[in-house]
Amino acid sequence: MFARVLFPTDFSAYADSVLACLPDLKSVGLHEVVLLSVIRPSDVPMPETINRESLEYWRWSLEEKLNVAKMALEGKGLRALTRVEYGNPVEQIVQIAECMTSDEMGQKERRAKLTLRNNQVRRLISSQ
């Protein structure tokens, strides 16, 4: 069905419950999970008061939490990637999802071209 999903999380109890269900999706083809956490501008006021230390603390804290989730998923046989972004959560989620979709479309297109080339080579060889 699908091999890769984007899982935005705020580490709430609800998100953790859904995260725990992801390994069950292996049975329908899930192989990879992209774990995403977004630092909202209201969490770390910027650019009005540039507080790099506070931003780095938030980033480090979220990366640690994402790594724990990543290890749990990998322990269940899934590949997991992590991302921490800064900005409006909705905009960040949509942007990353669009990139993932275009990456997958590009991969499918490359596979289709390779299959076409392989078929052309086979026809050429069999005609000789």
VEXVEXKE-572967 format. One record per residue: residue in three letters; x, y negated, z negated of N, C-alpha, C in turn. Coordinates in Angstrom, 1 decimal. Example, Ala and Ser with C-alpha at 12.3 -4.5 7.8 and 13.67 -1.06 7.14 Angstrom:
% residues 2
+------+--------+--------+--------+--------+--------+--------+--------+--------+--------+
| type |    n.u |    n.v |    n.w |   ca.u |   ca.v |   ca.w |    c.u |    c.v |    c.w |
+------+--------+--------+--------+--------+--------+--------+--------+--------+--------+
|  Ala |   13.2 |    5.7 |   -7.8 |   12.3 |    4.5 |   -7.8 |   13.2 |    3.3 |   -7.8 |
|  Ser |   12.8 |    2.2 |   -7.1 |   13.7 |    1.1 |   -7.1 |   12.9 |    0.0 |   -7.9 |
+------+--------+--------+--------+--------+--------+--------+--------+--------+--------+
END
This chain:
% residues 128
+------+--------+--------+--------+--------+--------+--------+--------+--------+--------+
| type |    n.u |    n.v |    n.w |   ca.u |   ca.v |   ca.w |    c.u |    c.v |    c.w |
+------+--------+--------+--------+--------+--------+--------+--------+--------+--------+
|  Met |    0.8 |    1.2 |    0.0 |    0.0 |    0.0 |    0.0 |    0.9 |   -1.2 |    0.0 |
|  Phe |    1.7 |   -1.4 |   -1.0 |    2.6 |   -2.6 |   -1.1 |    3.8 |   -2.1 |   -1.8 |
|  Ala |    5.0 |   -2.6 |   -1.4 |    6.2 |   -2.2 |   -2.0 |    6.8 |   -3.2 |   -3.0 |
|  Arg |    6.4 |   -4.5 |   -2.9 |    7.0 |   -5.5 |   -3.7 |    5.9 |   -6.5 |   -4.2 |
|  Val |    6.0 |   -6.9 |   -5.4 |    5.0 |   -7.8 |   -6.0 |    5.8 |   -8.9 |   -6.7 |
|  Leu |    5.1 |  -10.1 |   -6.8 |    5.6 |  -11.2 |   -7.6 |    4.8 |  -11.2 |   -8.8 |
|  Phe |    5.5 |  -11.2 |  -10.0 |    4.8 |  -11.2 |  -11.3 |    5.2 |  -12.4 |  -12.1 |
|  Pro |    4.4 |  -13.5 |  -12.0 |    4.7 |  -14.6 |  -12.8 |    4.2 |  -14.3 |  -14.2 |
|  Thr |    5.0 |  -14.7 |  -15.2 |    4.7 |  -14.4 |  -16.6 |    4.9 |  -15.6 |  -17.5 |
|  Asp |    4.1 |  -15.8 |  -18.5 |    4.3 |  -16.8 |  -19.5 |    4.6 |  -16.1 |  -20.8 |
|  Phe |    4.7 |  -14.7 |  -20.8 |    5.1 |  -13.9 |  -21.9 |    4.0 |  -13.9 |  -23.0 |
|  Ser |    2.7 |  -14.2 |  -22.6 |    1.6 |  -14.0 |  -23.5 |    1.3 |  -12.6 |  -23.7 |
|  Ala |    0.5 |  -12.3 |  -24.6 |    0.1 |  -10.9 |  -24.9 |   -0.6 |  -10.3 |  -23.6 |
|  Tyr |   -1.4 |  -11.1 |  -23.0 |   -2.1 |  -10.6 |  -21.8 |   -1.1 |  -10.3 |  -20.7 |
|  Ala |   -0.2 |  -11.2 |  -20.4 |    0.9 |  -10.9 |  -19.4 |    1.7 |   -9.7 |  -19.8 |
|  Asp |    2.0 |   -9.5 |  -21.0 |    2.8 |   -8.3 |  -21.4 |    2.0 |   -7.0 |  -21.2 |
|  Ser |    0.6 |   -7.1 |  -21.4 |   -0.2 |   -5.9 |  -21.2 |   -0.2 |   -5.6 |  -19.7 |
|  Val |   -0.3 |   -6.6 |  -18.8 |   -0.3 |   -6.3 |  -17.4 |    1.1 |   -5.8 |  -17.0 |
|  Leu |    2.1 |   -6.4 |  -17.5 |    3.5 |   -5.9 |  -17.2 |    3.7 |   -4.5 |  -17.5 |
|  Ala |    3.1 |   -4.0 |  -18.6 |    3.2 |   -2.6 |  -19.0 |    2.5 |   -1.7 |  -18.0 |
|  Cys |    1.6 |   -2.2 |  -17.2 |    0.9 |   -1.4 |  -16.3 |    1.6 |   -1.3 |  -14.9 |
|  Leu |    2.5 |   -2.1 |  -14.7 |    3.2 |   -2.2 |  -13.3 |    3.8 |   -0.8 |  -12.9 |
|  Pro |    4.5 |   -0.1 |  -13.8 |    5.0 |    1.2 |  -13.4 |    3.9 |    2.2 |  -12.9 |
|  Asp |    2.7 |    2.0 |  -13.3 |    1.6 |    2.9 |  -12.8 |    1.4 |    2.6 |  -11.3 |
|  Leu |    1.8 |    1.5 |  -10.8 |    1.6 |    1.2 |   -9.4 |    2.6 |    1.9 |   -8.5 |
|  Lys |    3.6 |    2.6 |   -9.1 |    4.5 |    3.3 |   -8.2 |    3.8 |    4.3 |   -7.4 |
|  Ser |    2.7 |    4.9 |   -7.9 |    2.0 |    5.9 |   -7.2 |    1.3 |    5.4 |   -5.9 |
|  Val |    1.2 |    4.1 |   -5.8 |    0.6 |    3.5 |   -4.5 |    1.7 |    2.8 |   -3.7 |
|  Gly |    3.0 |    3.0 |   -4.1 |    4.0 |    2.5 |   -3.3 |    4.9 |    1.4 |   -3.8 |
|  Leu |    4.6 |    0.9 |   -5.0 |    5.4 |   -0.2 |   -5.6 |    6.8 |    0.3 |   -5.9 |
|  His |    7.8 |   -0.5 |   -5.4 |    9.2 |   -0.2 |   -5.6 |    9.9 |   -1.4 |   -6.3 |
|  Glu |    9.4 |   -2.6 |   -6.1 |   10.2 |   -3.8 |   -6.5 |    9.2 |   -4.8 |   -7.1 |
|  Val |    9.7 |   -5.4 |   -8.3 |    8.9 |   -6.4 |   -8.9 |    9.8 |   -7.6 |   -9.1 |
|  Val |    9.3 |   -8.8 |   -8.7 |   10.0 |  -10.0 |   -8.9 |    9.4 |  -10.7 |  -10.1 |
|  Leu |   10.1 |  -10.8 |  -11.2 |    9.6 |  -11.4 |  -12.4 |    9.9 |  -12.9 |  -12.4 |
|  Leu |    8.9 |  -13.7 |  -12.6 |    9.1 |  -15.1 |  -12.5 |    8.6 |  -15.8 |  -13.7 |
|  Ser |    9.4 |  -16.7 |  -14.2 |    8.9 |  -17.6 |  -15.3 |    9.2 |  -19.1 |  -14.9 |
|  Val |    8.2 |  -19.9 |  -15.1 |    8.4 |  -21.3 |  -14.6 |    8.4 |  -22.2 |  -15.9 |
|  Ile |    9.4 |  -23.0 |  -15.9 |    9.5 |  -24.1 |  -17.0 |    8.7 |  -25.3 |  -16.5 |
|  Arg |    7.7 |  -25.6 |  -17.3 |    6.8 |  -26.7 |  -16.9 |    7.5 |  -28.0 |  -17.3 |
|  Pro |    7.3 |  -29.1 |  -16.5 |    7.9 |  -30.4 |  -16.9 |    7.5 |  -30.8 |  -18.3 |
|  Ser |    6.3 |  -30.5 |  -18.8 |    5.9 |  -30.8 |  -20.1 |    6.7 |  -30.1 |  -21.2 |
|  Asp |    7.3 |  -29.0 |  -20.8 |    8.2 |  -28.2 |  -21.8 |    9.5 |  -29.0 |  -22.0 |
|  Val |   10.0 |  -29.5 |  -21.0 |   11.3 |  -30.2 |  -21.0 |   11.1 |  -31.5 |  -20.3 |
|  Pro |   10.9 |  -32.6 |  -20.9 |   10.6 |  -33.9 |  -20.3 |   11.8 |  -34.3 |  -19.3 |
|  Met |   11.5 |  -34.4 |  -18.1 |   12.4 |  -34.8 |  -17.1 |   11.6 |  -35.5 |  -16.0 |
|  Pro |   12.1 |  -36.4 |  -15.2 |   13.4 |  -37.0 |  -15.2 |   13.5 |  -38.2 |  -16.1 |
|  Glu |   12.4 |  -38.6 |  -16.7 |   12.4 |  -39.8 |  -17.6 |   13.5 |  -39.7 |  -18.6 |
|  Thr |   13.6 |  -38.6 |  -19.3 |   14.6 |  -38.4 |  -20.4 |   15.3 |  -37.1 |  -20.0 |
|  Ile |   16.4 |  -37.3 |  -19.3 |   17.2 |  -36.1 |  -18.9 |   17.8 |  -35.5 |  -20.1 |
|  Asn |   17.3 |  -34.3 |  -20.4 |   17.8 |  -33.6 |  -21.5 |   18.2 |  -32.2 |  -21.0 |
|  Arg |   19.4 |  -32.2 |  -20.4 |   20.0 |  -31.0 |  -19.8 |   20.1 |  -29.9 |  -20.9 |
|  Glu |   20.5 |  -30.2 |  -22.1 |   20.7 |  -29.2 |  -23.1 |   19.4 |  -28.5 |  -23.4 |
|  Ser |   18.3 |  -29.2 |  -23.5 |   17.0 |  -28.6 |  -23.8 |   16.6 |  -27.7 |  -22.6 |
|  Leu |   16.8 |  -28.2 |  -21.4 |   16.5 |  -27.4 |  -20.2 |   17.3 |  -26.1 |  -20.2 |
|  Glu |   18.6 |  -26.2 |  -20.4 |   19.4 |  -25.0 |  -20.4 |   19.0 |  -24.0 |  -21.5 |
|  Tyr |   18.6 |  -24.5 |  -22.7 |   18.1 |  -23.7 |  -23.7 |   16.8 |  -22.9 |  -23.2 |
|  Trp |   15.9 |  -23.6 |  -22.6 |   14.7 |  -23.0 |  -22.1 |   15.0 |  -22.0 |  -21.1 |
|  Arg |   15.9 |  -22.3 |  -20.2 |   16.3 |  -21.4 |  -19.1 |   16.9 |  -20.1 |  -19.7 |
|  Trp |   17.8 |  -20.3 |  -20.6 |   18.5 |  -19.2 |  -21.2 |   17.5 |  -18.3 |  -22.0 |
|  Ser |   16.6 |  -18.9 |  -22.7 |   15.6 |  -18.2 |  -23.5 |   14.7 |  -17.3 |  -22.5 |
|  Leu |   14.2 |  -18.0 |  -21.4 |   13.4 |  -17.2 |  -20.5 |   14.1 |  -16.1 |  -19.8 |
|  Glu |   15.4 |  -16.4 |  -19.4 |   16.2 |  -15.4 |  -18.8 |   16.4 |  -14.2 |  -19.6 |
|  Glu |   16.6 |  -14.4 |  -21.0 |   16.7 |  -13.3 |  -21.9 |   15.4 |  -12.4 |  -21.9 |
|  Lys |   14.3 |  -13.1 |  -22.0 |   13.0 |  -12.4 |  -22.0 |   12.7 |  -11.7 |  -20.7 |
|  Leu |   13.1 |  -12.3 |  -19.6 |   12.9 |  -11.6 |  -18.3 |   13.8 |  -10.4 |  -18.2 |
|  Asn |   15.0 |  -10.5 |  -18.7 |   16.0 |   -9.4 |  -18.6 |   15.4 |   -8.2 |  -19.5 |
|  Val |   14.8 |   -8.5 |  -20.6 |   14.2 |   -7.4 |  -21.4 |   13.1 |   -6.7 |  -20.5 |
|  Ala |   12.2 |   -7.5 |  -19.9 |   11.2 |   -7.0 |  -19.0 |   11.8 |   -6.2 |  -17.8 |
|  Lys |   12.9 |   -6.7 |  -17.3 |   13.6 |   -6.1 |  -16.2 |   14.1 |   -4.7 |  -16.6 |
|  Met |   14.7 |   -4.6 |  -17.7 |   15.2 |   -3.3 |  -18.2 |   14.1 |   -2.3 |  -18.4 |
|  Ala |   13.0 |   -2.8 |  -18.9 |   11.8 |   -1.9 |  -19.2 |   11.3 |   -1.4 |  -17.8 |
|  Leu |   11.2 |   -2.2 |  -16.8 |   10.7 |   -1.8 |  -15.5 |   11.7 |   -0.8 |  -14.9 |
|  Glu |   13.0 |   -1.2 |  -14.9 |   14.0 |   -0.3 |  -14.3 |   14.1 |    1.1 |  -15.0 |
|  Gly |   13.8 |    1.1 |  -16.3 |   13.7 |    2.3 |  -17.1 |   12.6 |    3.2 |  -16.6 |
|  Lys |   11.6 |    2.6 |  -16.0 |   10.5 |    3.4 |  -15.4 |   10.6 |    3.6 |  -13.9 |
|  Gly |   11.8 |    3.3 |  -13.4 |   12.1 |    3.6 |  -12.0 |   11.7 |    2.5 |  -11.0 |
|  Leu |   11.5 |    1.3 |  -11.4 |   11.2 |    0.2 |  -10.5 |   12.4 |   -0.7 |  -10.4 |
|  Arg |   12.6 |   -1.2 |   -9.2 |   13.7 |   -2.3 |   -9.1 |   13.1 |   -3.6 |   -9.5 |
|  Ala |   13.8 |   -4.4 |  -10.3 |   13.3 |   -5.6 |  -10.8 |   14.3 |   -6.7 |  -10.5 |
|  Leu |   13.8 |   -7.9 |  -10.1 |   14.6 |   -9.1 |  -10.0 |   14.0 |  -10.1 |  -10.9 |
|  Thr |   14.8 |  -11.1 |  -11.3 |   14.3 |  -12.2 |  -12.2 |   14.6 |  -13.5 |  -11.6 |
|  Arg |   13.6 |  -14.4 |  -11.9 |   13.8 |  -15.8 |  -11.4 |   13.2 |  -16.7 |  -12.5 |
|  Val |   14.0 |  -17.8 |  -12.8 |   13.5 |  -18.9 |  -13.6 |   13.5 |  -20.2 |  -12.8 |
|  Glu |   12.4 |  -20.8 |  -12.7 |   12.3 |  -22.1 |  -11.9 |   11.8 |  -23.2 |  -12.8 |
|  Tyr |   11.9 |  -24.4 |  -12.4 |   11.5 |  -25.6 |  -13.1 |   10.5 |  -26.3 |  -12.2 |
|  Gly |    9.3 |  -26.7 |  -12.7 |    8.4 |  -27.5 |  -12.0 |    6.9 |  -27.1 |  -12.3 |
|  Asn |    6.0 |  -27.5 |  -11.4 |    4.6 |  -27.1 |  -11.5 |    4.5 |  -25.6 |  -11.3 |
|  Pro |    4.0 |  -24.9 |  -12.3 |    3.9 |  -23.4 |  -12.1 |    3.1 |  -23.0 |  -10.8 |
|  Val |    2.0 |  -23.6 |  -10.6 |    1.2 |  -23.2 |   -9.4 |    2.0 |  -23.4 |   -8.1 |
|  Glu |    2.7 |  -24.6 |   -8.0 |    3.5 |  -24.9 |   -6.8 |    4.6 |  -23.9 |   -6.7 |
|  Gln |    5.3 |  -23.6 |   -7.8 |    6.5 |  -22.7 |   -7.8 |    6.0 |  -21.3 |   -7.4 |
|  Ile |    4.9 |  -20.8 |   -7.9 |    4.4 |  -19.5 |   -7.6 |    4.1 |  -19.4 |   -6.1 |
|  Val |    3.4 |  -20.4 |   -5.6 |    3.0 |  -20.4 |   -4.2 |    4.2 |  -20.4 |   -3.3 |
|  Gln |    5.2 |  -21.3 |   -3.6 |    6.4 |  -21.4 |   -2.8 |    7.1 |  -20.1 |   -2.8 |
|  Ile |    7.3 |  -19.4 |   -3.9 |    8.1 |  -18.2 |   -4.0 |    7.3 |  -17.1 |   -3.3 |
|  Ala |    6.0 |  -17.0 |   -3.4 |    5.2 |  -16.0 |   -2.8 |    5.3 |  -16.2 |   -1.3 |
|  Glu |    5.2 |  -17.4 |   -0.8 |    5.4 |  -17.7 |    0.7 |    6.7 |  -17.2 |    1.2 |
|  Cys |    7.8 |  -17.5 |    0.4 |    9.1 |  -17.1 |    0.8 |    9.2 |  -15.5 |    0.9 |
|  Met |    8.6 |  -14.9 |   -0.1 |    8.6 |  -13.4 |   -0.2 |    7.9 |  -12.9 |    1.1 |
|  Thr |    6.7 |  -13.5 |    1.4 |    5.9 |  -13.0 |    2.5 |    6.7 |  -13.2 |    3.8 |
|  Ser |    7.3 |  -14.4 |    4.0 |    8.1 |  -14.6 |    5.2 |    9.3 |  -13.7 |    5.3 |
|  Asp |    9.9 |  -13.4 |    4.2 |   11.0 |  -12.5 |    4.2 |   10.6 |  -11.1 |    4.6 |
|  Glu |    9.4 |  -10.6 |    4.1 |    8.9 |   -9.3 |    4.4 |    8.5 |   -9.3 |    5.9 |
|  Met |    7.9 |  -10.4 |    6.4 |    7.5 |  -10.4 |    7.8 |    8.8 |  -10.4 |    8.7 |
|  Gly |    9.8 |  -11.1 |    8.2 |   11.1 |  -11.0 |    9.0 |   11.7 |   -9.6 |    9.0 |
|  Gln |   11.6 |   -8.9 |    7.9 |   12.1 |   -7.6 |    7.8 |   11.3 |   -6.7 |    8.7 |
|  Lys |   10.0 |   -6.8 |    8.7 |    9.2 |   -5.9 |    9.5 |    9.5 |   -6.2 |   11.0 |
|  Glu |    9.7 |   -7.5 |   11.3 |   10.0 |   -7.8 |   12.7 |   11.3 |   -7.2 |   13.1 |
|  Arg |   12.3 |   -7.3 |   12.3 |   13.6 |   -6.7 |   12.6 |   13.6 |   -5.2 |   12.7 |
|  Arg |   12.8 |   -4.6 |   11.9 |   12.6 |   -3.1 |   12.0 |   11.9 |   -2.8 |   13.3 |
|  Ala |   10.9 |   -3.6 |   13.7 |   10.2 |   -3.3 |   14.9 |   11.1 |   -3.4 |   16.1 |
|  Lys |   12.0 |   -4.5 |   16.1 |   12.9 |   -4.7 |   17.2 |   13.9 |   -3.5 |   17.2 |
|  Leu |   14.4 |   -3.1 |   16.1 |   15.3 |   -1.9 |   16.0 |   14.7 |   -0.7 |   16.6 |
|  Thr |   13.4 |   -0.4 |   16.2 |   12.7 |    0.7 |   16.7 |   12.5 |    0.7 |   18.2 |
|  Leu |   12.2 |   -0.5 |   18.7 |   12.1 |   -0.7 |   20.1 |   13.4 |   -0.4 |   20.8 |
|  Arg |   14.5 |   -1.0 |   20.3 |   15.8 |   -0.7 |   20.9 |   16.2 |    0.8 |   20.9 |
|  Asn |   15.9 |    1.4 |   19.8 |   16.2 |    2.9 |   19.6 |   15.4 |    3.7 |   20.7 |
|  Asn |   14.1 |    3.3 |   20.8 |   13.3 |    4.0 |   21.8 |   13.8 |    3.7 |   23.3 |
|  Gln |   14.2 |    2.5 |   23.5 |   14.8 |    2.2 |   24.9 |   16.1 |    3.0 |   25.1 |
|  Val |   16.9 |    3.1 |   24.1 |   18.1 |    3.9 |   24.2 |   17.8 |    5.4 |   24.5 |
|  Arg |   16.8 |    5.9 |   23.7 |   16.4 |    7.3 |   23.9 |   15.9 |    7.6 |   25.3 |
|  Arg |   15.1 |    6.6 |   25.8 |   14.6 |    6.8 |   27.2 |   15.7 |    6.7 |   28.2 |
|  Leu |   16.6 |    5.8 |   28.0 |   17.8 |    5.7 |   28.9 |   18.6 |    6.9 |   28.9 |
|  Ile |   18.9 |    7.5 |   27.8 |   19.7 |    8.7 |   27.7 |   18.9 |    9.9 |   28.3 |
|  Ser |   17.6 |   10.0 |   28.0 |   16.9 |   11.1 |   28.6 |   16.7 |   11.1 |   30.1 |
|  Ser |   16.8 |    9.9 |   30.6 |   16.6 |    9.7 |   32.1 |   17.8 |   10.0 |   32.9 |
|  Gln |   18.9 |   10.2 |   32.2 |   20.2 |   10.4 |   32.9 |   20.4 |   11.9 |   33.1 |
+------+--------+--------+--------+--------+--------+--------+--------+--------+--------+
END
